[in-house]
Amino acid sequence: MSPLIWQFAWRNLMRRKRRTILTLIAIIIGVASTFAVIAAVDSAQKAFPIYLEEAFGKADFTIYGTDAYFSEEVLKEAQKIEGAEVVAALKENTKLYLEDETISAIQKRVVLTGYSNLDTDLTKFKVLKGDLSAGGAIITDKTAAIMNLDVGQTLSFETDQGIKTIEISAIVRYTNELMGPSNWGMAKYHHWSVAVPLSVVQDWYDLSGKVQGILVKAHQESDLAKVEQQVDALTKRYDDIYMQPVIIEYSMDQLDSYFIALYIAGFLGIALSAFVIFNSLFVSVKERKKEFAALKTIGFTSTQLQIMVLTEVLLFSIIGTVIGLLIGYGFGLVLKSLFFMLVGVFDDSKMEIWKGILFSSLAGLFVPIVASLYPIRQAGKVTVIEALHENRATKSYGNKWLLILGILLIGSAFFIKHLLLVVPLMIGIALIFPYLFHMFGFLLKPIYKVVFGFSGEVATLNLNRNLVRTAMTSLILCLGIAMIVLMSSLNWAMLQTYERVIYSSYGGNLDIMFHHIEKEDLGLLKNIDGIVDAETYALTSAVWILNDQKRRLPIFGVDEETADRFPMFAASGISHSEMIQNLKKDEIILDKISFKVWGGKIGETISLQTLQGTQSFKVVAVVESMKNSGYSAFMGKNHFKENFGLKYERNALVLKDENTSPLQLRERVFAQFGERIEEMWGPEDWVTVIGMQYTSSFSIINVLVILSLIVSGIGITNTLMINIMERIREIGMMRAVGITRKQIIRMIQYEGLGFGLVSTILGCIIGVIIIYITSSFLEINTLTFDFEVSWVILLLCTLFGLAISLFASFSPAKRAAKTDLSEALRYE
């Protein structure tokens, strides 16, 4: 193409600057949202397994004790293992010693971890400042910033031996081993973490010669089997220790539905921009029929005219794509950070952009070209005779075969058991939408006439003058409203389901994790004011042999005598105590998630590593539970001890009276046990966490949909502006016979409101239909939801859709009111 053609294309685009700019914005939003979603999802899929490996896979094997501590002699033996690196760890709970009275005791909780070697691949601390081998305390950069600390300053702790002070020798990057609260407010719910030399913890807590665990890592992957044999031989020489392999489990399957929803929301913007482009070009071609006819009279061919229009499309597509990629990169960084924060991944890797650049660039160029094919074809078909005829509005609905295809696509969506059903459903809706729009416009006409009088009657007539164009504009807003109704309702329904399951299976009003529980602790717990009852339970993470691969399976040891008072799973038709009492030594209960991962049937067996070696356990029941995020198994406490040999427990469940609030319960428990408590969680805390995670996740999707709704607003503005330009003489005649500017403004605004009413009503109906379909198959963490519609959500979505349409009609209405009477009567 010659430079002259590009200049000619630019001049034609600038003839209608407002329309061109609005169309350009639609392309920018579509490209930016597409790029951001692809880049963020790709970055997550690549970084998530790497993060898990770095955070939890630093060791290959861990040696634990059946009691709270075991002899440091085991460490000396383990250090003789050939081809491996070995580090011992010892954790104790303590409190910060601070003179600041505004900081409560519960906010001062610290888990102090002693390592026999702090500078090793088994810790992988990334030093930002200081020296790991200097013999002092190690804290993260986040902790240092919150506490305003630096290397060389000191930390003081309250211990059994009195106040102990240690110098900070290094500040490291935030890591899983030293996780801490993000501010002092969050310290009420999560403890601080500090690493120190092993000898420091042993000295401060009178635990000389004691350790809690030993981490073992093979130097080379080829040495792994040999190292495992040596570790296994070592543990068999002692009665009070056992070995567990470190197993990294990660699956993106549970995120697949979320990623698909993100893709749909992201691509919605570019798809809707296609309608805006189509409308703009279609009207532009109609406006320029006389120009095209004149060009044909001087020798231009149909192909040359089509190339001219195509050049205009390419020009604003290239500009919109470039700007969209720049904006999309920034949006992608924000989206990546939000997503990583929601799933708890702390990753500073670069964003994966090349796939996003490729697909969003193709979309930014390809979608406008596809959307412009019909208008371009029409430009080439313009004849001189046709150009002399007056352009009249048409009420044509479109091809009836498209109506039949649309109905078939909508019907097919009812048989697709996947979130991708929205694709054929929305395509089908798009094909039949002119008929739906006409039907609702017909119903709207008498209402408008009664409510708004003459202005409303004229507005409904104008809505049907160019039925296909107005219907396609309304469709853009309709699909956006349908997506918001769907995502908001899914969020609401899932939260209702989670809350029900959490409160029915949490086991009490508070779950406390101690460093370890002494014999007298249960009595002390029951005597705390406001506590009605309390019970301890056993928990271990067993090695599960599944399809010849090792996985971890958290197993709860449940006391049959207290199972009904402290239900850790939801049972129906039989009491909890009966279920536990009926269990044999080689029988086990799985929750829904572990049952689904297993893939077997009730009555079949699973293989677990026990003190007696690998044994088979018969699965006798499947239950709903939210313990350990819903991935767990249950057996009787006595059988649990026989199989796994743990002689100590760390967890206790508490029931409170009606007059004690959750916060009062927490404070009283902490006042009794202090720094011995590592964590305290109640069902309301878990509901809040789940609520924040899912609400934030769906909010990300809704932000993308709202960007698409901005595109729909642009479409409405464009269509109304086009309609006004086509009715310039009509508006002039109305002004000539006494219609005021205010009446003209109201007329255009009522027309815009009509777009909003039809779009939001149909959008809400479509959204409810999708909710109904998805309620039959969609599940998150094996939890499904019942079909139920929140009228509050429907009302808010309706108001939002009407607000967009009214806002979009403001500028066209103002433009119409400013039309000069003499200019309008001269307009052709």
C-alpha positions in Angstrom: 0.0 0.0 0.0 1.3 3.5 -0.9 1.7 6.2 1.7 -1.1 8.1 -0.1 -3.6 5.4 0.8 -2.6 5.6 4.5 -2.9 9.4 4.4 -6.3 9.1 2.8 -7.4 6.5 5.4 -6.3 8.8 8.2 -8.2 11.7 6.7 -11.4 9.6 6.5 -11.0 8.5 10.1 -10.6 12.1 11.3 -13.8 13.1 9.6 -15.7 11.6 12.5 -13.3 12.0 15.3 -15.6 11.2 18.2 -16.7 8.0 16.6 -13.2 7.0 15.7 -11.9 7.7 19.2 -14.7 5.7 20.8 -14.1 2.8 18.5 -10.4 3.0 19.2 -11.0 2.9 22.9 -13.1 -0.3 22.4 -10.2 -2.0 20.6 -7.7 -0.8 23.3 -9.8 -2.2 26.1 -10.3 -5.5 24.3 -6.6 -5.9 23.5 -5.5 -4.8 27.0 -7.8 -7.2 28.9 -6.9 -10.1 26.6 -3.2 -9.6 27.0 -3.5 -9.1 30.8 -5.4 -12.3 31.3 -3.2 -14.5 29.1 0.0 -13.1 30.6 -1.2 -13.4 34.2 -2.6 -17.0 33.8 0.6 -18.1 32.0 2.8 -16.6 34.7 0.7 -18.3 37.4 0.8 -21.7 35.7 4.6 -21.5 35.4 5.4 -19.9 38.8 3.1 -22.0 41.0 4.9 -25.4 40.8 8.3 -23.6 40.9 7.3 -21.7 44.0 6.0 -24.9 45.7 9.2 -26.7 44.9 11.3 -23.9 46.4 9.1 -23.3 49.4 8.3 -26.9 50.4 10.7 -29.1 48.5 14.1 -28.0 50.0 14.4 -31.4 51.8 14.0 -34.9 50.3 13.3 -36.6 53.7 12.3 -35.6 57.2 13.0 -37.5 60.4 10.3 -37.0 63.1 9.9 -38.3 66.6 6.9 -40.1 68.1 7.3 -37.8 71.1 7.6 -34.0 71.1 11.4 -34.2 71.1 14.1 -36.8 70.4 17.9 -37.1 71.0 20.4 -35.0 69.2 22.4 -38.2 68.8 20.2 -39.0 65.8 21.6 -35.8 64.2 25.2 -37.0 64.7 24.2 -40.3 63.1 22.4 -38.6 60.2 25.4 -36.4 59.4 27.3 -39.6 58.5 24.9 -40.3 55.7 26.8 -40.3 52.4 25.8 -38.0 49.6 23.4 -35.9 51.7 23.1 -32.6 53.5 21.5 -32.7 57.0 20.1 -30.0 59.2 18.2 -30.4 62.6 15.4 -28.0 63.7 13.8 -27.2 67.0 10.8 -25.0 67.3 9.5 -23.2 70.5 6.8 -20.6 71.0 7.7 -17.4 72.8 6.7 -13.7 73.0 8.4 -10.5 72.0 9.5 -8.4 75.0 8.2 -4.9 74.1 7.6 -1.9 76.3 4.9 -0.6 73.9 1.7 -1.0 75.9 -0.5 -0.5 72.8 0.6 -3.9 71.5 -1.4 -6.7 73.2 0.1 -10.0 74.3 -1.5 -11.9 71.5 0.2 -9.7 69.0 3.7 -10.5 70.4 3.5 -14.3 69.6 6.7 -15.6 68.0 7.7 -19.0 66.7 11.4 -19.3 67.3 13.1 -22.0 65.1 16.6 -23.1 65.8 18.6 -24.6 63.0 21.9 -26.6 63.4 23.0 -24.7 60.2 21.5 -21.5 59.0 23.5 -21.2 55.8 22.5 -24.3 53.8 20.5 -25.4 50.8 17.9 -26.8 53.3 17.0 -23.3 54.4 17.9 -21.3 51.2 17.6 -18.0 52.9 18.2 -15.2 50.4 20.3 -12.7 52.3 19.5 -9.0 51.7 21.7 -7.7 54.5 24.0 -9.2 57.1 25.6 -12.7 57.6 23.8 -16.0 58.2 26.8 -17.5 60.1 27.2 -14.7 62.6 25.3 -16.5 65.3 22.4 -14.1 65.7 18.7 -13.9 64.8 17.4 -14.1 61.2 14.3 -12.1 60.2 12.6 -11.3 56.9 12.5 -8.0 55.1 8.8 -7.6 55.9 9.2 -8.2 59.6 12.2 -5.8 59.6 10.1 -3.1 57.9 7.1 -3.5 60.2 9.2 -3.6 63.4 11.6 -0.9 62.1 14.6 -3.2 62.7 18.0 -3.5 61.1 21.1 -5.7 61.3 23.0 -5.0 64.6 19.9 -4.2 66.6 18.5 -6.6 69.1 15.3 -8.6 69.7 14.2 -9.6 73.2 11.9 -12.5 74.1 10.1 -13.7 77.2 11.1 -17.3 77.9 11.0 -19.8 80.8 14.5 -18.7 81.7 13.5 -15.0 81.8 14.1 -12.2 79.2 16.5 -13.2 76.5 18.1 -10.8 74.0 19.8 -11.6 70.7 21.3 -9.5 68.0 19.9 -9.5 64.5 22.6 -10.9 62.3 20.8 -11.0 58.9 17.7 -9.9 57.1 16.5 -12.2 54.4 13.8 -12.2 51.7 10.3 -13.2 52.8 10.2 -17.0 52.8 7.8 -19.8 53.8 9.9 -20.8 56.8 9.7 -17.3 58.3 6.2 -16.3 57.4 4.8 -13.5 59.5 1.9 -11.1 59.6 1.7 -8.2 57.1 1.1 -5.6 59.9 0.5 -5.4 63.6 -3.3 -5.8 63.1 -2.8 -9.1 61.4 -0.5 -10.2 64.3 -3.7 -10.9 66.3 -4.3 -13.9 64.0 -0.8 -14.9 62.9 2.5 -15.3 64.8 5.9 -13.8 63.9 8.7 -16.1 62.9 12.4 -15.8 63.8 15.3 -18.2 63.0 18.3 -18.6 65.4 21.1 -21.2 65.9 19.9 -24.5 67.3 22.0 -24.0 70.4 20.2 -20.8 71.3 16.8 -22.5 71.5 18.2 -25.5 73.4 19.8 -23.1 75.9 16.8 -20.8 76.4 14.4 -23.7 76.9 16.5 -26.1 78.8 16.4 -28.6 75.9 20.1 -29.5 75.7 20.6 -32.4 73.4 17.1 -32.3 72.0 15.7 -31.7 68.5 12.3 -31.8 66.9 13.0 -32.8 63.3 15.9 -33.5 60.9 15.9 -32.4 57.3 17.8 -34.5 54.8 18.6 -33.6 51.2 20.5 -35.6 48.6 23.3 -33.7 46.9 22.5 -35.3 43.5 19.2 -36.7 42.3 21.0 -39.8 41.3 21.9 -40.3 45.0 18.3 -40.2 46.1 17.6 -43.9 46.4 20.9 -44.5 48.2 20.2 -41.7 50.7 16.7 -43.0 51.3 18.1 -46.5 52.2 20.5 -44.9 54.7 17.8 -42.8 56.3 15.4 -45.8 56.5 18.2 -47.9 58.1 18.9 -45.1 60.6 15.3 -44.7 61.8 14.9 -48.5 62.2 17.8 -48.4 64.8 15.6 -46.2 67.1 12.2 -46.9 68.5 11.1 -43.2 68.9 11.7 -41.8 65.4 10.4 -42.4 61.9 11.1 -41.1 58.4 8.8 -39.4 55.9 9.6 -38.4 52.3 9.0 -34.8 51.5 6.2 -34.8 48.9 5.3 -31.8 46.8 1.7 -32.0 45.6 0.3 -29.4 43.2 -2.5 -29.5 40.8 -3.9 -26.7 38.7 -7.1 -28.7 38.1 -9.0 -26.9 40.8 -8.1 -23.6 39.2 -9.1 -24.6 35.7 -12.7 -23.4 36.0 -11.4 -20.1 37.4 -8.9 -19.7 34.6 -11.6 -20.4 32.1 -13.8 -17.8 33.7 -10.9 -15.3 33.5 -10.3 -16.1 29.8 -14.0 -15.7 29.0 -14.1 -12.3 30.9 -10.9 -11.2 29.2 -11.9 -12.2 25.7 -15.4 -10.7 26.2 -13.9 -7.2 25.8 -12.3 -7.9 22.3 -15.5 -9.8 21.3 -17.8 -6.9 22.2 -15.5 -4.4 20.5 -16.2 -6.3 17.3 -19.8 -5.3 17.5 -18.8 -1.6 18.0 -16.4 -1.8 15.0 -19.1 -3.4 12.9 -21.7 -0.8 13.7 -19.3 2.1 13.2 -18.1 0.9 9.8 -21.5 -0.2 8.7 -22.9 3.3 9.3 -19.7 4.9 7.9 -20.2 3.0 4.6 -23.8 4.1 4.4 -22.9 7.7 5.1 -20.3 7.7 2.3 -22.3 6.0 -0.4 -22.4 9.2 -2.5 -18.7 9.6 -2.0 -18.1 6.0 -3.2 -20.4 6.5 -6.1 -18.5 9.6 -7.1 -15.2 7.8 -6.9 -16.5 5.1 -9.2 -17.5 7.7 -11.8 -13.9 8.8 -12.0 -12.5 5.3 -12.4 -12.2 3.7 -9.0 -13.0 0.0 -9.0 -15.0 -1.9 -6.3 -11.7 -3.6 -5.1 -10.0 -0.2 -4.7 -12.9 1.1 -2.6 -12.7 -2.0 -0.4 -9.0 -1.7 0.0 -9.5 1.9 1.0 -12.0 0.9 3.8 -9.8 -2.0 4.8 -6.8 0.4 5.2 -8.9 2.5 7.6 -9.6 -0.6 9.6 -6.0 -1.6 9.7 -4.9 1.9 10.7 -7.1 2.1 13.8 -6.5 -1.6 14.6 -2.7 -1.1 14.6 -3.0 2.0 16.7 -5.5 0.4 19.1 -3.4 -2.8 19.4 -0.2 -1.0 20.2 -1.8 1.2 22.9 -3.7 -1.8 24.2 -0.5 -3.9 24.6 1.2 -1.1 26.6 -1.8 -0.7 28.9 -2.3 -4.5 29.0 1.2 -5.0 30.3 0.6 -2.8 33.3 -2.8 -4.3 33.9 -1.3 -7.8 33.6 1.3 -7.0 36.3 -1.5 -5.9 38.6 -3.6 -9.0 37.7 -0.6 -11.3 38.3 0.1 -9.7 41.7 -3.5 -10.0 42.8 -3.8 -13.6 41.7 -0.6 -14.6 43.4 -1.7 -12.9 46.6 -5.0 -14.8 46.5 -3.4 -18.2 46.2 -0.6 -17.4 48.7 2.3 -17.5 46.3 5.2 -15.1 47.0 6.9 -14.9 43.7 9.0 -12.1 42.1 9.6 -13.7 38.8 9.1 -11.9 35.5 5.7 -12.0 33.8 5.2 -14.4 30.9 4.3 -12.0 28.1 5.1 -13.5 24.7 2.1 -15.7 24.4 -0.1 -12.8 25.5 1.5 -10.4 23.0 1.0 -12.9 20.2 -2.6 -13.8 20.9 -3.8 -10.3 21.9 -2.0 -8.8 18.8 -3.7 -11.3 16.5 -7.0 -10.5 18.2 -6.5 -6.8 18.0 -5.8 -7.0 14.2 -7.9 -10.1 13.3 -11.2 -9.3 15.1 -11.6 -5.7 13.6 -10.9 -7.1 10.1 -13.5 -9.9 10.6 -16.0 -7.4 12.0 -15.4 -5.1 9.0 -15.8 -7.8 6.2 -19.5 -7.2 5.7 -19.2 -3.3 5.7 -16.2 -3.6 3.3 -18.2 -5.8 1.0 -21.1 -3.3 1.0 -18.7 -0.5 0.2 -17.6 -2.4 -3.0 -21.2 -3.0 -4.0 -22.2 0.7 -3.9 -23.6 1.9 -7.3 -24.2 5.3 -8.6 -28.0 4.7 -8.9 -28.2 3.4 -5.4 -26.4 6.4 -4.0 -29.1 8.7 -5.5 -31.8 6.9 -3.5 -32.7 8.1 0.0 -31.5 5.9 2.7 -34.3 4.5 4.7 -34.3 2.8 8.1 -35.1 -0.9 8.1 -36.7 -3.2 10.6 -35.3 -6.4 9.0 -34.5 -9.0 11.6 -31.9 -10.8 9.7 -31.7 -14.3 8.1 -34.2 -16.8 9.5 -31.5 -19.6 9.2 -29.5 -17.6 11.7 -32.5 -17.7 14.0 -32.7 -21.5 13.7 -28.9 -21.8 14.3 -29.1 -19.5 17.3 -31.9 -21.6 18.9 -29.9 -24.8 18.3 -26.7 -23.3 19.9 -28.7 -22.2 22.9 -30.2 -25.7 23.2 -26.8 -27.3 23.0 -25.6 -25.3 26.0 -28.0 -27.3 28.3 -26.1 -30.5 27.4 -22.5 -29.1 28.0 -21.3 -29.9 31.5 -18.5 -27.3 31.5 -18.2 -23.6 32.1 -17.4 -23.2 28.3 -21.2 -23.6 27.7 -21.4 -19.8 27.9 -19.6 -19.7 24.4 -22.3 -21.4 22.3 -25.0 -19.9 24.6 -23.8 -16.3 24.0 -23.3 -16.9 20.2 -26.8 -18.3 20.0 -28.2 -15.3 22.0 -26.4 -13.0 19.5 -28.0 -14.7 16.5 -31.6 -14.4 17.9 -31.2 -11.1 19.7 -32.9 -8.9 17.0 -36.1 -10.9 17.5 -35.7 -10.7 21.3 -35.1 -7.0 21.1 -38.1 -6.4 18.9 -40.3 -8.4 21.3 -39.2 -6.5 24.4 -39.3 -3.2 22.5 -43.0 -4.0 21.6 -43.7 -4.6 25.3 -41.9 -1.4 26.3 -43.9 0.9 23.9 -47.1 1.2 26.0 -45.1 1.5 29.2 -43.1 4.4 27.7 -46.2 6.1 26.4 -47.9 6.0 29.8 -44.8 7.0 31.8 -43.0 9.4 29.6 -45.7 10.7 27.2 -44.9 12.0 23.7 -41.1 11.9 24.3 -41.2 8.2 25.4 -43.4 7.2 22.4 -41.0 8.8 20.0 -38.1 7.2 21.8 -39.6 3.7 21.3 -40.2 4.3 17.6 -36.6 5.4 17.2 -35.4 2.2 18.9 -37.0 0.1 16.2 -36.0 2.2 13.2 -32.7 0.4 12.7 -33.5 -2.8 14.4 -30.4 -4.8 13.6 -28.1 -2.0 14.6 -29.9 -1.1 17.8 -30.3 -4.8 18.7 -26.5 -5.5 18.3 -25.7 -2.4 20.4 -28.1 -3.7 23.1 -26.6 -7.1 22.9 -23.2 -5.8 23.9 -24.6 -4.5 27.2 -26.8 -7.6 27.6 -23.9 -10.1 27.5 -21.9 -8.0 30.0 -24.8 -7.9 32.4 -25.3 -11.7 32.0 -21.6 -12.3 32.9 -21.8 -10.1 36.0 -25.0 -11.8 37.2 -23.3 -15.2 36.6 -20.1 -14.4 38.4 -21.7 -12.5 41.3 -24.3 -15.2 41.9 -21.6 -18.0 41.7 -19.6 -16.1 44.3 -22.6 -15.7 46.5 -23.8 -19.3 46.2 -20.3 -20.8 46.8 -19.9 -18.7 50.0 -23.3 -19.9 51.3 -22.3 -23.5 50.7 -18.8 -23.0 52.2 -20.3 -21.4 55.3 -22.8 -24.3 55.8 -20.1 -27.0 55.5 -17.6 -25.1 57.7 -19.9 -24.6 60.6 -21.2 -28.2 60.4 -17.7 -29.8 60.3 -15.3 -27.5 62.2 -15.6 -29.5 65.4 -16.3 -26.6 67.7 -16.0 -22.8 68.2 -12.2 -22.8 68.3 -9.4 -25.0 67.0 -6.2 -24.5 69.0 -2.8 -25.8 67.9 -0.3 -26.0 70.8 3.4 -26.7 70.6 2.4 -29.9 72.3 -0.3 -30.7 74.9 0.6 -31.8 78.4 -1.7 -34.1 80.5 -3.1 -31.3 82.6 -3.8 -28.9 79.7 -7.2 -30.3 78.9 -8.4 -29.7 82.4 -7.0 -26.2 82.4 -8.8 -25.5 79.1 -12.1 -26.7 80.4 -11.9 -24.5 83.5 -11.5 -21.3 81.4 -14.4 -18.9 81.9 -16.8 -19.2 78.9 -15.7 -22.7 77.8 -18.4 -25.4 78.0 -16.3 -28.3 76.8 -13.0 -29.1 75.2 -11.3 -32.2 73.6 -8.0 -33.0 72.0 -7.5 -34.8 68.8 -4.6 -36.4 66.9 -3.4 -35.4 63.5 -0.6 -36.7 61.2 0.3 -36.4 57.6 0.6 -40.0 56.4 2.4 -41.1 53.2 -0.2 -42.3 50.8 0.7 -44.7 48.0 -1.5 -43.9 45.1 -0.9 -45.3 41.6 2.7 -46.2 42.7 3.3 -42.5 43.6 3.7 -41.1 47.1 1.2 -38.4 48.3 0.4 -36.9 51.6 -2.9 -37.6 53.3 -3.7 -35.7 56.6 -5.4 -38.2 58.9 -7.4 -37.2 62.0 -7.7 -39.4 65.0 -11.3 -39.0 66.3 -12.5 -40.0 69.8 -15.7 -42.0 69.4 -17.0 -40.8 72.8 -16.8 -37.1 71.9 -17.3 -37.3 68.1 -20.9 -36.1 68.4 -20.0 -33.0 70.5 -17.0 -32.1 68.3 -18.1 -33.1 64.7 -15.1 -32.8 62.3 -17.2 -33.9 59.3 -20.8 -33.7 58.3 -22.7 -37.0 58.5 -26.3 -37.9 57.6 -28.4 -40.9 58.6 -26.0 -42.0 61.4 -24.3 -40.3 64.3 -20.6 -39.4 64.3 -19.9 -41.6 67.3 -21.5 -44.6 65.6 -19.5 -44.1 62.4 -16.2 -43.9 64.4 -17.2 -46.8 66.7 -18.0 -49.1 63.8 -14.5 -48.5 62.2 -12.1 -51.4 62.4 -8.3 -51.0 62.7 -7.9 -51.3 58.9 -10.8 -49.1 57.9 -10.9 -45.4 57.2 -13.2 -42.5 56.2 -12.3 -40.1 53.4 -13.7 -36.7 52.7 -15.0 -35.8 49.3 -11.7 -34.2 48.0 -9.5 -37.1 49.0 -12.1 -39.5 47.7 -12.1 -37.8 44.3 -8.3 -37.7 44.2 -8.2 -41.4 45.1 -10.7 -42.3 42.3 -11.7 -45.6 43.9 -15.1 -46.9 45.2 -16.4 -47.4 48.7 -15.3 -50.9 49.9 -12.0 -50.7 48.0 -8.6 -50.2 49.8 -6.0 -47.5 49.9 -2.3 -48.0 50.9 -0.7 -45.9 53.7 2.7 -46.1 55.3 2.5 -46.9 59.0 4.8 -48.0 61.8 4.3 -51.5 60.6 5.1 -50.7 57.0 2.8 -50.1 54.1 -0.7 -51.3 55.0 -4.1 -51.3 53.2 -7.1 -49.6 54.6 -10.7 -50.1 53.5 -12.6 -47.0 52.6 -16.0 -47.4 54.3 -17.6 -43.9 53.9 -17.3 -40.5 52.3 -18.1 -37.4 54.2 -18.1 -33.6 53.8 -15.5 -31.7 55.8 -13.5 -28.5 55.8 -10.8 -29.7 58.1 -7.4 -29.1 56.3 -9.3 -27.2 53.6 -11.4 -30.3 52.9 -8.6 -32.7 52.0 -8.3 -35.3 54.8 -9.3 -38.7 56.3 -10.6 -39.9 59.6 -10.1 -43.0 61.8 -10.7 -43.8 65.5 -8.2 -42.3 67.9 -7.1 -45.7 69.3 -6.5 -47.2 65.9 -4.7 -44.0 64.9 -2.2 -44.4 67.7 -1.7 -48.1 66.9 -1.0 -47.4 63.2 1.1 -44.2 63.4 2.6 -44.4 66.9 2.3 -40.7 67.8 2.5 -40.4 71.6 1.6 -36.7 71.8 -1.1 -34.4 70.5 -1.0 -30.7 69.5 -4.6 -29.8 68.7 -7.7 -29.1 70.8 -11.3 -28.2 70.0 -13.3 -25.9 72.2 -17.0 -25.2 72.7 -18.0 -21.9 74.2 -21.2 -20.6 75.9 -23.6 -18.2 74.2 -22.5 -15.2 76.2 -18.8 -15.4 75.2 -17.8 -13.8 71.9 -15.2 -15.4 69.6 -12.7 -12.7 70.5 -13.2 -13.1 74.2 -12.7 -16.8 73.9 -9.5 -16.3 72.0 -8.1 -13.8 74.6 -9.0 -16.0 77.6 -7.3 -19.0 76.1 -4.2 -17.0 75.2 -4.1 -15.5 78.7 -4.0 -19.1 80.2 -1.5 -20.7 77.8 0.4 -17.7 76.3 3.2 -18.4 73.9 2.6 -22.2 74.0 -0.2 -21.5 71.5 0.9 -21.5 67.8 -2.4 -21.0 66.1 -6.0 -20.4 67.0 -8.7 -20.6 64.4 -12.5 -20.5 64.7 -15.1 -21.3 62.0 -15.9 -17.6 61.6 -12.2 -17.0 60.8 -12.2 -19.7 58.1 -15.5 -18.3 56.7 -13.9 -14.8 56.5 -10.7 -16.2 54.8 -12.8 -18.2 52.3 -15.0 -15.2 51.7 -12.1 -12.9 51.0 -10.4 -15.3 48.7 -13.5 -16.1 46.6 -14.9 -12.6 46.6 -11.5 -11.2 45.6 -11.2 -13.9 42.9 -14.6 -13.2 41.4 -14.0 -9.4 41.8 -11.0 -9.8 39.4 -13.3 -11.4 36.9 -16.0 -8.7 37.4 -13.4 -6.0 36.8 -12.7 -7.5 33.4 -16.4 -7.7 32.7 -16.9 -4.1 33.7 -14.2 -3.1 31.2 -16.3 -4.9 28.7 -19.4 -3.0 29.8 -17.4 0.2 29.2 -17.1 -1.1 25.6 -20.9 -1.5 25.6 -21.3 2.1 26.8 -19.1 3.2 23.9 -21.4 1.1 21.6 -24.5 2.8 22.9 -22.9 6.3 22.5 -21.8 5.5 19.0 -25.2 4.2 18.0 -27.1 7.1 19.4 -24.6 9.5 17.7 -25.2 7.7 14.4 -28.9 7.8 14.9 -28.8 11.5 15.6 -26.7 12.2 12.5 -29.3 10.2 10.4 -32.1 12.2 12.0 -30.6 15.7 11.8 -33.3 17.0 9.4 -36.0 15.3 11.5 -34.7 16.9 14.7 -34.6 20.2 12.8 -38.2 19.8 11.8 -39.2 19.0 15.3 -37.5 22.1 16.6 -39.3 24.1 13.8 -42.7 23.1 15.1 -42.0 24.0 18.7 -40.2 21.0 20.3 -37.9 22.4 23.0 -34.2 21.5 23.5 -35.1 19.8 26.8 -37.7 17.6 25.1 -35.0 16.6 22.5 -32.6 15.8 25.3 -35.3 13.7 27.1 -36.2 11.9 23.9 -32.5 10.8 23.3 -32.1 9.9 27.0 -35.3 7.8 27.0 -33.9 6.1 23.9 -30.7 5.3 25.8 -32.7 4.2 28.7 -34.6 1.8 26.4 -31.2 0.2 25.5 -30.5 -0.2 29.2 -33.9 -1.7 30.1 -34.0 -4.3 27.3 -30.3 -5.2 27.9 -30.5 -5.5 31.6 -33.7 -7.5 31.6 -32.5 -9.9 29.0 -29.0 -10.0 30.6 -30.4 -10.9 34.0 -32.6 -13.6 32.4 -29.6 -15.1 30.5 -27.5 -14.9 33.6 -30.1 -16.8 35.6 -30.3 -19.5 32.9 -26.5 -20.0 33.0 -26.7 -20.2 36.8 -29.4 -22.9 36.6 -27.3 -24.9 34.1 -24.1 -24.6 36.0 -25.7 -25.5 39.4 -26.1 -29.1 38.0 -22.4 -29.7 37.5 -20.1 -26.9 38.7 -18.1 -27.7 41.8 -15.2 -26.1 43.7 -13.2 -28.4 46.0 -16.0 -31.0 45.4 -18.6 -28.5 46.9 -21.6 -27.9 44.6 -24.3 -25.3 45.1 -28.1 -25.4 44.9 -29.9 -23.2 42.3 -30.9 -20.0 44.0 -31.0 -16.4 42.8 -30.1 -13.4 44.9 -32.6 -10.6 44.1 -30.2 -8.1 45.6 -27.6 -9.1 42.9 -30.2 -8.9 40.2 -31.3 -5.4 41.4 -27.8 -4.1 41.6 -26.9 -5.4 38.1 -30.1 -3.9 36.7 -29.3 -0.5 38.3 -25.7 -0.7 37.0 -26.8 -1.5 33.4 -29.3 1.4 33.5 -26.7 3.8 34.8 -24.3 2.8 31.9 -27.0 3.4 29.3 -28.1 6.7 30.7 -24.5 7.9 31.0 -23.8 6.8 27.5 -26.8 8.8 26.2 -25.8 12.0 27.9 -23.3 13.2 25.2 -25.5 12.3 22.2 -28.5 14.0 23.8 -26.5 17.1 24.4 -25.2 17.0 20.8 -28.8 16.7 19.5 -30.0 19.6 21.6 -27.2 21.9 20.2 -28.2 21.2 16.6 -28.6 24.5 14.7 -32.0 24.7 13.1 -30.9 26.2 9.8 -28.0 23.7 9.5 -30.3 20.8 10.2 -32.8 21.8 7.5 -29.9 22.0 5.0 -28.4 18.6 6.0 -28.3 15.8 3.5 
